[in-house]
Amino acid sequence: MIELHDVHKAFGANRVLRGVNLTIPKGESMVIIGGSGTGKSIALKSILGLVKPDQGQIIVDGQDVDKADRDAFLARFGMLFQGGALFDSLPVWQNVAFRLTRGTLKRPKSEAREIAIEKLRRVGLKPDVADRFPAELSGGMQKRVGLARAIAAEPEIIFFDEPTTGLDPIMSGVINDLIREIVVEMGATAMTITHDMSSVRAIADRVAMLHDGVIKWTGPVAEMDASGDPYLDQFIHGRATGPIEAVR
């Protein structure tokens, strides 16, 4: 579904991506791991066309991202943002139905509200949450609302940016389980970027380790612990010593 071929991106002297090659099969869940500043978010933004690579090619479902019709292309994606990114001034249902009330996906208001309530129910939130505002919700509930919004338009591809950031271990587990269930139910292709190894093990079919602008290792999550790759081994076990230098 998604292919990155020799993708490079620099910001001035800072070479963030230095030749990324990665394939994400249709209907699979790929989790990209790596330290802060290794280029995970830039890779995601490049796939969406929000950042233009300096070199290389990105293909989504056989189509070059650079040549795609933007509205039709972006309509295929859903996104769960790291901080939730809910609109404070809108009630919950309007946050969930945001894409369904404008643009090419526009639905009648009553229909959009019904869809929003159904998606809220799918992530474990009751209909009475629909008319509350984000500030009235806990962090875990806000994350669920963000997840409901990500799936509201039935996307083919869903991106999850640090989905458990700021959540306690129990709520992190709940969100991980929801993500896994929903991705499988929808048959969607998923790409997650995270530091949370519990998320990796719960969500991933395959894992890719991004370090120093390149993919150091990629393979099935079941093979991660016995990969033999020193970069991956150091990262997943949180060791201070190894080929990855700790920034002090």
QUITA-V500667 format. One line per field, one symbol per residue. burial: b if it has 24 or more other ideal C-beta (glycine too) atoms within 12 Angstrom, else e. A space follows every 10 residues. Layout:
burial=???
This chain:
burial=bbbbeebbbe eeeeebbbbb bbebeeebbb bbbbbeebbb bbbbbbbbbe bebeebbbbb eeeebeeeee eebbebbbbb bbebebeeee bbbbbbbbbb beeebeeeee ebbebbbebb ebbebeeebb ebebeebeeb bbbbbbbbbb bbbbbbbbbb bbbbbebeee bbebbbbbbb ebbeebebbb bbbbbbbbbb bbbbbbbbbb bebbbbbbbe beebeebebe bbebbbeeee eeebeeee
